[in-house]
Amino acid sequence: MRSVYGMTTRQTVIGVRGPEHAITYDEALTLHTTGAARLTGEDQVRGTLTAGRLADLTIWDQDPAHCPGDALRDLHPAHTVVGGRLVTTTGTW
């Protein structure tokens, strides 16, 4: 979520850079899901939660779309599912 945070706030380790280039949370999420799948040529098998596609997803302990302040930047996944199988749970990072 650090990348999504940076895209939406334009915050960097040395301060805000290019605030006029900030995008919405929904736009950043799209870039990280369907956009990434399209870029890697895997848009027919991943990138959206659709029947017949790989079930890769992350479950958060907070709603990332509604995290206050810097909470989005520091958000850690509660669970990660890859190919429909649970691979990571809280505390194993």
N, CA, C and O atoms as CSV, one atom per row, in Angstrom:
chain,resi,resn,atom,element,x,y,z
A,1,MET,N,N,0.805,-1.205,0.000
A,1,MET,CA,C,0.000,0.000,0.000
A,1,MET,C,C,0.848,1.270,0.000
A,1,MET,O,O,0.336,2.367,-0.221
A,2,ARG,N,N,2.130,1.116,0.246
A,2,ARG,CA,C,2.988,2.311,0.191
A,2,ARG,C,C,2.957,2.950,-1.190
A,2,ARG,O,O,2.962,4.175,-1.311
A,3,SER,N,N,2.926,2.129,-2.221
A,3,SER,CA,C,2.881,2.657,-3.576
A,3,SER,C,C,1.560,3.382,-3.833
A,3,SER,O,O,1.552,4.469,-4.410
A,4,VAL,N,N,0.451,2.789,-3.410
A,4,VAL,CA,C,-0.856,3.436,-3.563
A,4,VAL,C,C,-0.869,4.751,-2.794
A,4,VAL,O,O,-1.361,5.760,-3.299
A,5,TYR,N,N,-0.333,4.746,-1.582
A,5,TYR,CA,C,-0.237,5.962,-0.771
A,5,TYR,C,C,0.555,7.038,-1.524
A,5,TYR,O,O,0.132,8.192,-1.593
A,6,GLY,N,N,1.692,6.658,-2.082
A,6,GLY,CA,C,2.512,7.612,-2.820
A,6,GLY,C,C,1.810,8.164,-4.045
A,6,GLY,O,O,1.942,9.347,-4.362
A,7,MET,N,N,1.068,7.316,-4.732
A,7,MET,CA,C,0.347,7.768,-5.920
A,7,MET,C,C,-0.772,8.752,-5.566
A,7,MET,O,O,-1.039,9.692,-6.314
A,8,THR,N,N,-1.418,8.530,-4.429
A,8,THR,CA,C,-2.563,9.369,-4.055
A,8,THR,C,C,-2.155,10.641,-3.327
A,8,THR,O,O,-2.885,11.632,-3.363
A,9,THR,N,N,-1.001,10.629,-2.669
A,9,THR,CA,C,-0.567,11.813,-1.907
A,9,THR,C,C,0.633,12.503,-2.525
A,9,THR,O,O,0.895,13.672,-2.242
A,10,ARG,N,N,1.379,11.770,-3.384
A,10,ARG,CA,C,2.637,12.228,-3.970
A,10,ARG,C,C,3.695,12.456,-2.884
A,10,ARG,O,O,4.678,13.164,-3.105
A,11,GLN,N,N,3.484,11.855,-1.719
A,11,GLN,CA,C,4.429,11.938,-0.606
A,11,GLN,C,C,5.615,11.016,-0.890
A,11,GLN,O,O,5.431,9.863,-1.282
A,12,THR,N,N,6.829,11.529,-0.691
A,12,THR,CA,C,8.044,10.737,-0.831
A,12,THR,C,C,8.851,10.877,0.454
A,12,THR,O,O,8.456,11.616,1.356
A,13,VAL,N,N,9.969,10.179,0.543
A,13,VAL,CA,C,10.807,10.276,1.741
A,13,VAL,C,C,11.411,11.662,1.888
A,13,VAL,O,O,11.866,12.018,2.975
A,14,ILE,N,N,11.427,12.451,0.825
A,14,ILE,CA,C,11.969,13.808,0.909
A,14,ILE,C,C,10.878,14.873,0.795
A,14,ILE,O,O,11.171,16.040,0.532
A,15,GLY,N,N,9.636,14.476,0.990
A,15,GLY,CA,C,8.524,15.420,0.947
A,15,GLY,C,C,7.614,15.184,-0.237
A,15,GLY,O,O,7.795,14.233,-0.996
A,16,VAL,N,N,6.640,16.050,-0.388
A,16,VAL,CA,C,5.669,15.935,-1.474
A,16,VAL,C,C,6.312,16.404,-2.767
A,16,VAL,O,O,6.884,17.492,-2.831
A,17,ARG,N,N,6.213,15.581,-3.790
A,17,ARG,CA,C,6.760,15.909,-5.103
A,17,ARG,C,C,5.675,15.751,-6.154
A,17,ARG,O,O,5.038,14.701,-6.241
A,18,GLY,N,N,5.463,16.787,-6.949
A,18,GLY,CA,C,4.486,16.733,-8.033
A,18,GLY,C,C,3.064,16.525,-7.569
A,18,GLY,O,O,2.379,15.643,-8.087
A,19,PRO,N,N,2.584,17.317,-6.594
A,19,PRO,CA,C,1.224,17.095,-6.087
A,19,PRO,C,C,0.147,17.187,-7.165
A,19,PRO,O,O,-0.934,16.617,-7.016
A,20,GLU,N,N,0.439,17.899,-8.242
A,20,GLU,CA,C,-0.535,18.015,-9.325
A,20,GLU,C,C,-0.721,16.698,-10.073
A,20,GLU,O,O,-1.650,16.564,-10.870
A,21,HIS,N,N,0.154,15.726,-9.822
A,21,HIS,CA,C,0.062,14.428,-10.478
A,21,HIS,C,C,-0.603,13.361,-9.599
A,21,HIS,O,O,-0.658,12.192,-9.981
A,22,ALA,N,N,-1.099,13.751,-8.444
A,22,ALA,CA,C,-1.781,12.799,-7.560
A,22,ALA,C,C,-3.010,12.236,-8.271
A,22,ALA,O,O,-3.679,12.928,-9.039
A,23,ILE,N,N,-3.291,10.953,-7.994
A,23,ILE,CA,C,-4.467,10.310,-8.571
A,23,ILE,C,C,-5.348,9.804,-7.431
A,23,ILE,O,O,-4.931,9.809,-6.273
A,24,THR,N,N,-6.544,9.377,-7.751
A,24,THR,CA,C,-7.471,8.901,-6.731
A,24,THR,C,C,-7.081,7.494,-6.275
A,24,THR,O,O,-6.312,6.805,-6.945
A,25,TYR,N,N,-7.616,7.081,-5.138
A,25,TYR,CA,C,-7.385,5.732,-4.641
A,25,TYR,C,C,-7.856,4.703,-5.667
A,25,TYR,O,O,-7.160,3.720,-5.920
A,26,ASP,N,N,-9.027,4.920,-6.256
A,26,ASP,CA,C,-9.558,3.973,-7.244
A,26,ASP,C,C,-8.642,3.864,-8.458
A,26,ASP,O,O,-8.429,2.767,-8.973
A,27,GLU,N,N,-8.101,4.982,-8.916
A,27,GLU,CA,C,-7.177,4.952,-10.052
A,27,GLU,C,C,-5.902,4.180,-9.692
A,27,GLU,O,O,-5.409,3.386,-10.494
A,28,ALA,N,N,-5.371,4.413,-8.492
A,28,ALA,CA,C,-4.160,3.712,-8.059
A,28,ALA,C,C,-4.417,2.216,-7.927
A,28,ALA,O,O,-3.575,1.406,-8.317
A,29,LEU,N,N,-5.565,1.844,-7.384
A,29,LEU,CA,C,-5.912,0.434,-7.238
A,29,LEU,C,C,-6.035,-0.240,-8.611
A,29,LEU,O,O,-5.578,-1.368,-8.794
A,30,THR,N,N,-6.639,0.440,-9.552
A,30,THR,CA,C,-6.765,-0.089,-10.911
A,30,THR,C,C,-5.396,-0.312,-11.541
A,30,THR,O,O,-5.177,-1.325,-12.205
A,31,LEU,N,N,-4.476,0.625,-11.339
A,31,LEU,CA,C,-3.121,0.461,-11.876
A,31,LEU,C,C,-2.428,-0.761,-11.288
A,31,LEU,O,O,-1.657,-1.431,-11.976
A,32,HIS,N,N,-2.696,-1.052,-10.024
A,32,HIS,CA,C,-2.043,-2.179,-9.349
A,32,HIS,C,C,-2.717,-3.524,-9.625
A,32,HIS,O,O,-2.139,-4.569,-9.327
A,33,THR,N,N,-3.900,-3.517,-10.174
A,33,THR,CA,C,-4.623,-4.773,-10.413
A,33,THR,C,C,-4.757,-5.014,-11.910
A,33,THR,O,O,-3.916,-5.691,-12.502
A,34,THR,N,N,-5.786,-4.479,-12.524
A,34,THR,CA,C,-6.012,-4.718,-13.947
A,34,THR,C,C,-4.893,-4.137,-14.803
A,34,THR,O,O,-4.515,-4.733,-15.812
A,35,GLY,N,N,-4.364,-2.988,-14.415
A,35,GLY,CA,C,-3.263,-2.382,-15.167
A,35,GLY,C,C,-2.012,-3.232,-15.131
A,35,GLY,O,O,-1.356,-3.406,-16.158
A,36,ALA,N,N,-1.667,-3.766,-13.970
A,36,ALA,CA,C,-0.480,-4.619,-13.848
A,36,ALA,C,C,-0.650,-5.906,-14.645
A,36,ALA,O,O,0.289,-6.357,-15.300
A,37,ALA,N,N,-1.836,-6.498,-14.596
A,37,ALA,CA,C,-2.089,-7.726,-15.355
A,37,ALA,C,C,-1.972,-7.463,-16.857
A,37,ALA,O,O,-1.422,-8.281,-17.594
A,38,ARG,N,N,-2.482,-6.340,-17.298
A,38,ARG,CA,C,-2.400,-5.983,-18.715
A,38,ARG,C,C,-0.941,-5.761,-19.119
A,38,ARG,O,O,-0.517,-6.211,-20.184
A,39,LEU,N,N,-0.181,-5.078,-18.284
A,39,LEU,CA,C,1.221,-4.786,-18.571
A,39,LEU,C,C,2.058,-6.054,-18.704
A,39,LEU,O,O,2.963,-6.119,-19.536
A,40,THR,N,N,1.756,-7.056,-17.889
A,40,THR,CA,C,2.518,-8.311,-17.934
A,40,THR,C,C,1.945,-9.327,-18.922
A,40,THR,O,O,2.464,-10.436,-19.051
A,41,GLY,N,N,0.876,-8.944,-19.616
A,41,GLY,CA,C,0.270,-9.848,-20.587
A,41,GLY,C,C,-0.546,-10.962,-19.950
A,41,GLY,O,O,-0.830,-11.972,-20.593
A,42,GLU,N,N,-0.926,-10.783,-18.681
A,42,GLU,CA,C,-1.689,-11.813,-17.971
A,42,GLU,C,C,-3.141,-11.410,-17.724
A,42,GLU,O,O,-3.804,-11.976,-16.855
A,43,ASP,N,N,-3.627,-10.452,-18.472
A,43,ASP,CA,C,-4.965,-9.939,-18.233
A,43,ASP,C,C,-6.081,-10.929,-18.546
A,43,ASP,O,O,-7.238,-10.666,-18.218
A,44,GLN,N,N,-5.766,-12.061,-19.171
A,44,GLN,CA,C,-6.783,-13.084,-19.403
A,44,GLN,C,C,-6.868,-14.077,-18.245
A,44,GLN,O,O,-7.800,-14.879,-18.192
A,45,VAL,N,N,-5.908,-14.034,-17.316
A,45,VAL,CA,C,-5.904,-14.992,-16.202
A,45,VAL,C,C,-5.900,-14.335,-14.827
A,45,VAL,O,O,-6.183,-15.003,-13.832
A,46,ARG,N,N,-5.588,-13.046,-14.746
A,46,ARG,CA,C,-5.571,-12.356,-13.447
A,46,ARG,C,C,-5.891,-10.884,-13.632
A,46,ARG,O,O,-5.997,-10.395,-14.756
A,47,GLY,N,N,-6.043,-10.185,-12.517
A,47,GLY,CA,C,-6.300,-8.742,-12.574
A,47,GLY,C,C,-7.698,-8.352,-12.141
A,47,GLY,O,O,-7.924,-7.227,-11.695
A,48,THR,N,N,-8.649,-9.287,-12.271
A,48,THR,CA,C,-10.011,-9.058,-11.793
A,48,THR,C,C,-10.507,-10.329,-11.119
A,48,THR,O,O,-10.032,-11.425,-11.418
A,49,LEU,N,N,-11.448,-10.179,-10.222
A,49,LEU,CA,C,-12.068,-11.348,-9.585
A,49,LEU,C,C,-13.202,-11.812,-10.487
A,49,LEU,O,O,-14.332,-11.331,-10.399
A,50,THR,N,N,-12.869,-12.757,-11.353
A,50,THR,CA,C,-13.796,-13.264,-12.349
A,50,THR,C,C,-13.704,-14.788,-12.362
A,50,THR,O,O,-12.617,-15.349,-12.222
A,51,ALA,N,N,-14.835,-15.452,-12.530
A,51,ALA,CA,C,-14.842,-16.920,-12.595
A,51,ALA,C,C,-13.858,-17.410,-13.644
A,51,ALA,O,O,-13.816,-16.901,-14.764
A,52,GLY,N,N,-13.065,-18.410,-13.264
A,52,GLY,CA,C,-12.107,-19.000,-14.170
A,52,GLY,C,C,-10.730,-18.365,-14.144
A,52,GLY,O,O,-9.797,-18.882,-14.759
A,53,ARG,N,N,-10.592,-17.252,-13.440
A,53,ARG,CA,C,-9.289,-16.589,-13.333
A,53,ARG,C,C,-8.634,-16.950,-12.010
A,53,ARG,O,O,-9.285,-17.467,-11.102
A,54,LEU,N,N,-7.335,-16.671,-11.911
A,54,LEU,CA,C,-6.619,-16.938,-10.672
A,54,LEU,C,C,-7.169,-16.051,-9.556
A,54,LEU,O,O,-7.391,-14.856,-9.750
A,55,ALA,N,N,-7.381,-16.639,-8.411
A,55,ALA,CA,C,-7.947,-15.904,-7.275
A,55,ALA,C,C,-6.817,-15.359,-6.404
A,55,ALA,O,O,-6.586,-15.853,-5.300
A,56,ASP,N,N,-6.119,-14.346,-6.898
A,56,ASP,CA,C,-5.064,-13.691,-6.144
A,56,ASP,C,C,-5.644,-12.433,-5.511
A,56,ASP,O,O,-6.130,-11.545,-6.211
A,57,LEU,N,N,-5.592,-12.362,-4.189
A,57,LEU,CA,C,-6.127,-11.184,-3.515
A,57,LEU,C,C,-5.489,-11.011,-2.150
A,57,LEU,O,O,-4.885,-11.931,-1.599
A,58,THR,N,N,-5.638,-9.816,-1.626
A,58,THR,CA,C,-5.127,-9.486,-0.299
A,58,THR,C,C,-6.295,-9.052,0.566
A,58,THR,O,O,-7.177,-8.317,0.124
A,59,ILE,N,N,-6.286,-9.517,1.802
A,59,ILE,CA,C,-7.317,-9.156,2.771
A,59,ILE,C,C,-6.654,-8.267,3.815
A,59,ILE,O,O,-5.649,-8.646,4.415
A,60,TRP,N,N,-7.212,-7.101,4.025
A,60,TRP,CA,C,-6.648,-6.117,4.948
A,60,TRP,C,C,-7.458,-6.083,6.234
A,60,TRP,O,O,-8.646,-6.405,6.224
A,61,ASP,N,N,-6.837,-5.699,7.332
A,61,ASP,CA,C,-7.572,-5.584,8.595
A,61,ASP,C,C,-8.301,-4.247,8.705
A,61,ASP,O,O,-9.072,-4.035,9.641
A,62,GLN,N,N,-8.059,-3.345,7.754
A,62,GLN,CA,C,-8.783,-2.081,7.643
A,62,GLN,C,C,-9.163,-1.904,6.178
A,62,GLN,O,O,-8.543,-2.506,5.302
A,63,ASP,N,N,-10.148,-1.107,5.910
A,63,ASP,CA,C,-10.530,-0.808,4.537
A,63,ASP,C,C,-9.539,0.209,3.975
A,63,ASP,O,O,-9.562,1.368,4.389
A,64,PRO,N,N,-8.673,-0.184,3.050
A,64,PRO,CA,C,-7.666,0.740,2.527
A,64,PRO,C,C,-8.264,2.003,1.911
A,64,PRO,O,O,-7.629,3.058,1.931
A,65,ALA,N,N,-9.459,1.910,1.372
A,65,ALA,CA,C,-10.094,3.066,0.741
A,65,ALA,C,C,-10.507,4.121,1.749
A,65,ALA,O,O,-10.805,5.253,1.369
A,66,HIS,N,N,-10.529,3.768,3.035
A,66,HIS,CA,C,-10.984,4.700,4.063
A,66,HIS,C,C,-10.006,4.830,5.226
A,66,HIS,O,O,-10.411,5.137,6.347
A,67,CYS,N,N,-8.721,4.598,4.964
A,67,CYS,CA,C,-7.706,4.757,6.014
A,67,CYS,C,C,-7.434,6.237,6.246
A,67,CYS,O,O,-7.237,6.986,5.290
A,68,PRO,N,N,-7.422,6.664,7.499
A,68,PRO,CA,C,-7.161,8.073,7.795
A,68,PRO,C,C,-5.663,8.397,7.726
A,68,PRO,O,O,-4.821,7.569,8.076
A,69,GLY,N,N,-5.351,9.599,7.275
A,69,GLY,CA,C,-3.980,10.098,7.284
A,69,GLY,C,C,-2.967,9.152,6.659
A,69,GLY,O,O,-3.141,8.673,5.539
A,70,ASP,N,N,-1.895,8.895,7.421
A,70,ASP,CA,C,-0.809,8.049,6.923
A,70,ASP,C,C,-1.054,6.561,7.142
A,70,ASP,O,O,-0.172,5.749,6.864
A,71,ALA,N,N,-2.230,6.186,7.633
A,71,ALA,CA,C,-2.512,4.775,7.921
A,71,ALA,C,C,-2.403,3.899,6.669
A,71,ALA,O,O,-1.993,2.743,6.766
A,72,LEU,N,N,-2.760,4.426,5.510
A,72,LEU,CA,C,-2.666,3.657,4.260
A,72,LEU,C,C,-1.214,3.275,3.982
A,72,LEU,O,O,-0.926,2.153,3.567
A,73,ARG,N,N,-0.314,4.213,4.212
A,73,ARG,CA,C,1.111,3.963,3.963
A,73,ARG,C,C,1.641,2.796,4.784
A,73,ARG,O,O,2.475,2.026,4.307
A,74,ASP,N,N,1.165,2.661,6.006
A,74,ASP,CA,C,1.689,1.659,6.931
A,74,ASP,C,C,0.816,0.409,7.045
A,74,ASP,O,O,1.051,-0.430,7.914
A,75,LEU,N,N,-0.175,0.280,6.187
A,75,LEU,CA,C,-1.097,-0.850,6.239
A,75,LEU,C,C,-0.390,-2.146,5.835
A,75,LEU,O,O,0.345,-2.183,4.848
A,76,HIS,N,N,-0.621,-3.199,6.605
A,76,HIS,CA,C,-0.055,-4.518,6.307
A,76,HIS,C,C,-1.195,-5.502,6.066
A,76,HIS,O,O,-2.245,-5.398,6.699
A,77,PRO,N,N,-0.996,-6.459,5.155
A,77,PRO,CA,C,-2.055,-7.427,4.880
A,77,PRO,C,C,-2.337,-8.340,6.062
A,77,PRO,O,O,-1.421,-8.728,6.787
A,78,ALA,N,N,-3.603,-8.682,6.253
A,78,ALA,CA,C,-3.980,-9.662,7.273
A,78,ALA,C,C,-3.858,-11.066,6.684
A,78,ALA,O,O,-3.467,-12.005,7.377
A,79,HIS,N,N,-4.197,-11.203,5.393
A,79,HIS,CA,C,-4.125,-12.490,4.696
A,79,HIS,C,C,-3.816,-12.237,3.219
A,79,HIS,O,O,-4.174,-11.194,2.672
A,80,THR,N,N,-3.158,-13.189,2.591
A,80,THR,CA,C,-2.910,-13.133,1.155
A,80,THR,C,C,-3.326,-14.469,0.548
A,80,THR,O,O,-2.973,-15.533,1.057
A,81,VAL,N,N,-4.072,-14.397,-0.530
A,81,VAL,CA,C,-4.545,-15.583,-1.228
A,81,VAL,C,C,-3.956,-15.552,-2.643
A,81,VAL,O,O,-4.100,-14.558,-3.354
A,82,VAL,N,N,-3.296,-16.638,-3.045
A,82,VAL,CA,C,-2.720,-16.746,-4.384
A,82,VAL,C,C,-3.238,-18.034,-5.012
A,82,VAL,O,O,-3.112,-19.113,-4.433
A,83,GLY,N,N,-3.817,-17.912,-6.192
A,83,GLY,CA,C,-4.363,-19.079,-6.877
A,83,GLY,C,C,-5.456,-19.768,-6.082
A,83,GLY,O,O,-5.660,-20.976,-6.209
A,84,GLY,N,N,-6.163,-18.995,-5.258
A,84,GLY,CA,C,-7.249,-19.551,-4.463
A,84,GLY,C,C,-6.804,-20.198,-3.164
A,84,GLY,O,O,-7.631,-20.752,-2.440
A,85,ARG,N,N,-5.511,-20.142,-2.852
A,85,ARG,CA,C,-4.994,-20.757,-1.615
A,85,ARG,C,C,-4.422,-19.700,-0.684
A,85,ARG,O,O,-3.702,-18.799,-1.111
A,86,LEU,N,N,-4.755,-19.826,0.595
A,86,LEU,CA,C,-4.216,-18.913,1.614
A,86,LEU,C,C,-2.724,-19.184,1.764
A,86,LEU,O,O,-2.322,-20.308,2.065
A,87,VAL,N,N,-1.895,-18.149,1.554
A,87,VAL,CA,C,-0.451,-18.346,1.634
A,87,VAL,C,C,0.208,-17.562,2.771
A,87,VAL,O,O,1.311,-17.910,3.193
A,88,THR,N,N,-0.438,-16.524,3.268
A,88,THR,CA,C,0.146,-15.705,4.316
A,88,THR,C,C,-0.955,-15.239,5.264
A,88,THR,O,O,-2.054,-14.880,4.841
A,89,THR,N,N,-0.633,-15.254,6.545
A,89,THR,CA,C,-1.548,-14.705,7.531
A,89,THR,C,C,-0.793,-13.725,8.405
A,89,THR,O,O,0.438,-13.695,8.392
A,90,THR,N,N,-1.525,-12.920,9.165
A,90,THR,CA,C,-0.935,-11.918,10.037
A,90,THR,C,C,0.150,-12.533,10.903
A,90,THR,O,O,-0.005,-13.632,11.437
A,91,GLY,N,N,1.246,-11.807,11.032
A,91,GLY,CA,C,2.331,-12.241,11.910
A,91,GLY,C,C,3.415,-13.023,11.201
A,91,GLY,O,O,4.443,-13.328,11.806
A,92,THR,N,N,3.218,-13.359,9.934
A,92,THR,CA,C,4.248,-14.125,9.226
A,92,THR,C,C,5.094,-13.247,8.327
A,92,THR,O,O,5.910,-13.761,7.563
A,93,TRP,N,N,4.923,-11.946,8.398
A,93,TRP,CA,C,5.707,-11.035,7.566
A,93,TRP,C,C,7.040,-10.908,8.190
A,93,TRP,O,O,7.896,-10.188,7.676
